[in-house]
Amino acid sequence: MGKYSPLTGHLEGLEQDTWKARFKDVESILGFKLPPSARKFREWWGNDTHNGQPWRAAGWRTEDVDVIKETVTFSRGETVTVKRPLKEFPVAAVLDSYEWDLPTRMECKVTMEWQPLGKLTMDESGRLSFPQVHAVPAIYRFRIRTAEGIERNYVGEAVDVKRRFGNYRNPGSTQQTSMRINATLKEALAAGAEISVSAVFEDRAWIERNSKSAPVNFLSKAVRCVFENTAIVDGAGSEIESLNRAGSHD
């Protein structure tokens, strides 16, 4: 903890559970000026390992850091000890790091609502028949339920979901994933399974950053993949078999 120990001692001696301090107040307690990065980057005041966590060592945490107004709120909380293998933090990397490149925590909450589109069937010619859908970007899901009640699902993403369904209906010879899913769906239907098709469109998907929720842009493949992978993880329960292959983005 070293030179920041006066701050730990000050927090340990407080009777209240919160303390809103100016950066100057902290400097007065420490007896020296805070480094320039403390006035430039909120991450300097993070609750992980930076500066030996003088506030965390006292059982406190930081909140509502405002580098413009130069204020920070300390709140009494549970002491957290972070232990990581030494090999994750090579000494050379620490010594060679820039002052502005601070430990950073990212928190992101993903919310989506599945909209059932209808049943997946097979026509008289033996070809898959999908529910009607517009040519828009979306996350989609096929839920297969056998006569015995066993459930399997497949999740994918597409910039044009109507065209993607067309690929599954009539896959080309080089479209290995489309051929695999086409065969799986046909086999399930032939065995008497029910298949429901659902989708998430961008008006029913949100990403929350810093407690603020905002609509997303599904024209971005990176954004679609975030929601696709979230849906894959969420849908792979102990009693549900995922048809997505590990590490693939079908």
N, C-alpha and C positions, 0 to 999 in steps of 0.2 A: 504494500500500500504506500509506504514511503512518505513523500512530501504531502500527500493528500489526506493523511491520517487526521489532521485537525478537523476536516469536514466530517469524517466518520464520528469523531468524538462529539462534535456539535449536535449531529442528528441523534446520537444515542442519548443525549441529555435533554432532548425536547420532550415535553409532556403531550403536546397536541399531535394529531395524526397526519396533518398536512402542514407544509411550510412553503408559501410562495415567495421565492427569493429573486432578487435582482442578481445579475452576474457580479455586480460590485459587492453585494453582500457576501457572496461566496469568496470573492477575492479578499475581503476584509478578514474572514475567518481563516483562510489559508495563509495570508500574510505575503502573497505574491500575486502577480497578474496571471490570469488564465492565458493559455496559448491562443494565438490568432484563430486556430481552427475551431475553438469553442464558440467563437462569435460568428463563424461562417457556416458551420455544419451542425444540424440537429443531431446527427449520428454521434457526435462527440459525447453527447449526454445520454447515450444509449444504455440499456440495462443488461448488456452482455458482459464482455470482458475488458472493455477499454478502461485504461487508467486504474486497473485493479478494482474497479467497481467500489469506490469508497462509500457510496450511498448504499449499495447492495450489501456491503459488509456490515453496515449498521442495521440492516433489515428494512431498508427503505428502497423506493424506486422513483424514477423521474417520470413526469408527465407534463404535457402542455408546454413543451419547449418552444420559445419564441425568440429566434436569433435577431429579429428586427427590434423588438422592444427590450431584448436582453433580459428575459425573465424565464424562470423554470420553477415548476412545482414539484416538491418532494413529497411523496406519500408513503406512510408506513405500510410495509408489506412484508411478505414472507421472504426470508433470505434464500437466495438461490446460488448454489455452487455449481459452476460449469466446469466439468472435467472432460478433457479430450486427449487422445493420444498425442504424445509429443511430436510424432512424425507428421502430424497434420499441420504443424507450425514450424517449418524449418527456420533455424536462427537466422540464416542469411536472408530469407524472405522478409523477416520482420525488420532487420537492420536496414534493408534496402528499400523499404516501402516509403511512399510519399506521405507527408503530413496530412494532405487532404484526402488520402485514400483510407478512410476509416471503416471499421466494422459496421456493416449495415444490415438491418433486419427488414425483410419485406413481408408484409402481411396482405394477403389477397383472398377475398371471399367470392366464390363463384355460385351463382344462383341461376337455375333454369327451370322451365316448366315444359313438360312433354305434352304435346297435343296429339291425340290419337287421330290418324288419318283414315283408318279403315282396315279391312281384311285383305290379306294377300291370298290369292287363289290361283288356280291353274285352269286355263281354258281348255276347250275340247281338243285343241291341237297339241296340248302338252306344254304350252308356254306359260310362263308366269304372268299374272295379271295384277298390276299394282294399283293402289288407289290414285285418284287424280291429284296432282300436285303442280304448283307453279314452278317455273324455272328460276328459282331463287337459291341463295346460299342457306344451308341448314345443317344441323346435326340430325341424324336419323337413327332409328332403332328398329330391328326386327325381333319380336318376342315370339318364341316358339313354345307352345304348350302341347305336350303329347296327351294321348288318351289316358295315360297313367298319371298325369299331373306333373310330369317332369318338365322343368322349364329351362330353356336355353335362350340366349340372346346374342345379338350382334349389333355393334354400334359403329357408325362411320360418319364422316364429314364430307361435304361436297360444296363447291362454289355454285353448282347447278344441280340440285337434287333430282329434278325431273330427268335430266340427261343421265345421272348416275343410275336411277332406277331402270332406264332404258338399257344401260350396260349390263345390269344384272339379268334383264329379260332376254337379251340377245348378246352375250359376251363374245368379244373377238378372240381369235386364237392366241393372241399375245397377252390378254388380260387375265392373268393367272388368278388374281383375287376374285374377280367377277365370275370366273368359271367355277371356282371353289364354292362361293356363296350360292350361285345358281344351282349347283348340284345338291348342296345341303338343303336348300329350301324345297326343291322338287322332291327330294327323298322324304323330307318331313311330311309334306302334303300327301304324298302317295301312301304314307303310313297312317294317315288319319289325323295328323296334328293340326292344331289351329295356329295361324300366324297373324299377329297384329302388327301393323306398321304405325310408328309414331315419329314425330319430328319436333325439333326445337328450332324456332325461327328467331331472328335477332331481336324482334320486339318482345320476346319472352325470355330474354337472357340478360343477365347483369353481372358486372364485376364491381365489387366493392373495394375501394382503396381508401385507407385512412377514414373509415366509417362513412364514406360517401359512395352511394351506389349510382352507377351510370349505365346507360344502354351500351351495347357493344356493336362492333362493325364486323359482321361475318364475311365481308369481302376479304378480310385478312385471314390467310391460312393459319398464321400463328395463333390468332385468337380462336379460330375454329378448333384447332388441335388442343387448346387448353380445355375447352368444353368437352371435346370428344374423349380425351383421356380421363377427365373427371367422371364422365358418364360410365366409362368402362370400369373404373375402379369402384364406383358406387353400385353398379349393377351386378358385379361378380360376387354374389353372396355365396354362402356355404352350400346352399341348395340350388344354386343357379349356375349352369355351365356357360362360360363365355366362349363365343366362337371367334373372338379376336385373338390373333396370334401375338404372343409376347414380342414387344419391340417393333411391331408393324403399325403402319398408318394406312389401313386399307381404304 
